[in-house]
Amino acid sequence: MIRFYIARQRFDAFLVADRLKQAGIRVHVFNQNASSIAGEVGLDPKVTQPQVWLEREEDLERARRVLHEMQAESRMRGTRHCAACGEDSPANFEICWNCGASV
């Protein structure tokens, strides 16, 4: 196993882990609850922050590509217009928030 990603928040770790799982990469999230005690016991936050670990080191490059795609998507601005229902969704949405059609 290899540590791949250190998250700031628990939900961030699970977002990354879920996207990697969708890409067929087996992962585990560790320290999902440890950050809440870091300050109380004087532990280094880098040690106690939620972490995403890859099961197989061979998946490292593919996992990096997935993470890069996620980061690029998060920087997308503007909106997308849905041809099916006419509503606008944020540019980083792949489906319409209103009707579920591809945008």
N, C-alpha and C positions, 0 to 999 in steps of 0.2 A: 504494500500500500504506500501511497505517496500523498503528502499534503499538497493540495492544489490551490485552495482559496481560503483566506481568512476574512470573515465578514465582520462588518461593524455591528450588525443587528442579526438576531435570530432569523427573522423573515427573509433577509437578504441571502443568508446561507441556504435556506430552503428554496428560494427562487432559482438560485444557481444550480442546486442539486436537482431540482425538478427538470430544468431545461437539459441538463446533462443526461438524465435518465431518458428523456424523450429522444435524445440522440443515440440511445443504446449504450451509454457509458454507465457502468456500475459504480455508485458512489455511496459514501456514508457521511452523515453529519455528526460531528463530535462537539462537545462543549456547548450544546444548545442551551443549557441552563446555568452554566458556570459563570457567565459574565456578571450575574447578579451578586455574587459573593466576592468578586475580585477585589474591590476596594476594602471590604471588611477584613479580609485576611492578608492583605498586602501582596497579592499575587500580581505578576506582570500581566496587563490586559492582553498582550499578544498571545499569551499562553491560554488565557481563559475565554477569549473570544470564540464565537462559533466558527468551526472550520469544516471545509468540505474536503474529503479525502477520496482519491481515486483508488479503486481496487487493483487496477492493473496499470503499471507504469507505461505500457504500450499505448494507452489511451491519452497520454499527456498532450500531444500535439493537437489531436482532434478536440480535446477539451478546451485548449487555448483558443482554437478557432470559434467554438461555441461561445465562450466568454466574450471574445472580441465582437461577435455579432450582437450579443446582448448589450454590450456597452454602446455600440453604434446605434442600436434601436432606441436606447434611452435618451440619446441626444437629438433624436428626430423632433422637429417642431412643426407646428401648423396642424391642419386637419385633412381628413380624407372624406370625400363625399360618397355616400352610399347610393348606388344606382337603383337599388331595390326599394328603399323606403324614403330616400331623400334626406336622411339625417346626416349630420357631420360627426365624425369620430376623431379622436386624436390621431396624429400621423403615425404613431407607433403601434396602433391597433391593427391587427390583421383581419378582424371581423367587426362588423357593425355592432356597436353597443346596444342598438335599439332592436334590430331584427335578426342578428346573427349571420347575415350574409357576408361573403368575402368582399372586402373593399379594396 
